Amino acid sequence: MKSLPNNNEPLELSINKQYYVIDALYLTEIKSEFLKANILPKDIRNEVFPYTDTPFALYKPNESTFYINQIIKVDYDEVVLEDFSFFSTDTGLIVFITEDILVEFLKDFNYEDLVDSENELIDEKYWKQLVRKFDTTDVGLILADVNSENDFDGSGTYRVI
């Protein structure tokens, strides 16, 4: 998976793995809970995000190529709570991360470092350093683009199809 797709380039994913699709800022909440007990909560969705119906999506790709237009904006009344393909974002900065590396990723992840850049929205140097020990298809980052032709244009509720 490319770390920061430009011009809506597709991402490369592993077909046999399940991904969290989550706002980068929300990872801070999961990390905080992890650090309290040095273990992830059994039910991240309800234990870490009790007041949010769609804190992240779970996505298992059928194909190795993921196109940004597979993220569709939805109205909240379209959300099906038992369907984990829906997610919310406040920042428009989304991380795709496989379940099997989540704990290892969280150990080094710092949201403030990720967005601390003098002239860009993302500190790409920090991101590249953070993900260098993982397979390229295990973790990736997507930044919403208000100027794109895709639905993924910023904060809101979305569905991964």
C-alpha positions in Angstrom: 0.0 0.0 0.0 1.4 3.4 -0.9 1.8 5.5 2.2 0.2 8.7 0.7 -1.6 8.2 -2.6 -1.3 11.1 -4.9 -4.0 12.0 -7.5 -6.3 9.2 -6.2 -3.8 6.4 -6.9 -5.1 3.0 -5.9 -3.7 1.3 -2.8 -2.3 -2.2 -2.7 -3.8 -4.5 -0.1 -3.4 -8.1 1.0 -6.5 -10.2 0.0 -6.1 -12.6 3.0 -6.0 -9.9 5.7 -8.6 -7.8 7.5 -8.0 -4.1 7.8 -9.2 -1.5 10.3 -10.2 1.6 8.4 -9.9 4.3 11.0 -9.4 8.0 11.5 -5.7 8.5 12.5 -6.8 10.6 15.4 -9.0 7.8 16.7 -5.9 5.6 16.9 -4.8 7.8 19.8 -7.9 6.6 21.8 -7.1 2.9 21.1 -3.4 3.5 22.1 -4.5 5.1 25.3 -6.6 2.1 26.3 -3.8 -0.3 25.2 -1.3 1.5 27.4 -3.5 1.2 30.5 -3.4 -2.6 30.5 -0.7 -3.4 27.9 -3.4 -5.3 26.0 -6.1 -4.3 23.5 -9.6 -4.3 24.9 -11.6 -7.4 23.7 -14.2 -5.2 22.1 -12.5 -2.1 20.8 -15.6 -0.7 19.2 -17.7 -0.6 22.4 -15.0 -0.3 25.1 -13.0 2.5 23.5 -15.7 4.2 21.6 -18.9 3.8 23.6 -20.5 7.0 22.3 -19.7 6.5 18.6 -21.6 4.0 16.4 -19.1 4.0 13.6 -15.6 4.6 15.0 -13.9 2.4 12.3 -14.7 0.0 9.5 -13.4 -3.5 9.1 -12.5 -4.3 5.5 -11.4 -7.6 4.0 -10.5 -6.9 0.3 -11.6 -9.2 -2.5 -9.0 -7.7 -4.8 -5.5 -6.5 -4.1 -6.1 -3.1 -5.6 -8.2 -0.6 -3.5 -9.5 2.5 -5.3 -10.3 5.7 -3.3 -13.7 5.8 -5.0 -14.6 2.7 -2.9 -15.1 5.1 0.0 -18.6 6.4 -0.3 -20.1 9.2 1.8 -23.4 8.3 3.5 -25.9 10.1 5.6 -26.0 8.8 9.2 -29.6 7.4 8.7 -28.1 5.1 6.1 -25.8 3.4 8.6 -26.5 -0.2 9.4 -25.0 -0.8 12.9 -24.4 -4.5 12.4 -22.5 -3.8 9.2 -18.9 -2.9 10.0 -18.2 -1.4 6.6 -19.2 2.1 7.9 -16.8 4.5 9.6 -16.7 8.1 10.8 -13.9 10.6 10.5 -13.3 14.0 12.0 -9.9 14.7 10.3 -10.2 13.2 6.9 -7.0 11.4 7.6 -7.6 7.6 7.4 -5.3 4.7 8.2 -5.7 1.3 6.7 -4.0 -1.2 9.1 -4.1 -4.9 9.3 -5.4 -6.5 12.5 -2.2 -8.5 13.0 0.1 -5.4 13.3 -2.2 -3.0 15.2 -0.5 -3.5 18.6 3.0 -3.1 17.1 1.9 -0.1 15.1 0.3 1.6 18.1 3.5 1.3 20.2 5.3 3.8 17.9 2.3 5.8 16.6 1.9 9.5 17.6 -0.8 11.5 15.9 0.8 14.9 16.8 4.1 13.8 15.1 2.1 12.6 12.0 0.5 16.0 11.5 3.4 18.1 12.6 4.8 19.5 9.4 5.8 23.0 8.5 4.7 23.1 4.9 2.6 19.9 4.3 -0.5 18.4 5.9 1.4 15.3 6.9 5.0 14.7 8.0 5.9 12.2 5.4 9.3 11.6 6.9 7.7 10.6 10.2 5.2 8.3 8.4 7.8 6.5 6.3 9.9 5.9 9.5 6.8 4.6 11.3 5.8 2.1 8.7 9.3 1.0 7.5 9.2 -2.3 9.6 5.9 -3.4 8.2 5.0 -4.9 4.8 3.9 -2.3 2.3 0.4 -3.9 2.1 -0.1 -3.9 5.9 -0.6 -0.2 6.5 -1.3 2.9 4.5 -2.7 6.4 4.8 -5.3 8.3 2.9 -5.9 12.0 3.1 -9.3 13.3 2.0 -9.2 15.7 -0.9 -11.9 18.3 -1.2 -10.8 18.9 -4.8 -11.2 15.3 -6.0 -14.0 13.7 -7.9 -14.4 11.1 -5.1 -16.9 11.1 -2.2 -14.0 11.0 0.3 -13.6 14.7 0.8 -13.3 15.3 4.6 -15.1 14.7 7.9 -18.3 12.7 7.9 -19.6 9.1 7.8 -18.5 6.8 5.0 -18.8 3.3 3.8 -16.1 1.1 2.4 -17.4 -1.0 -0.5 
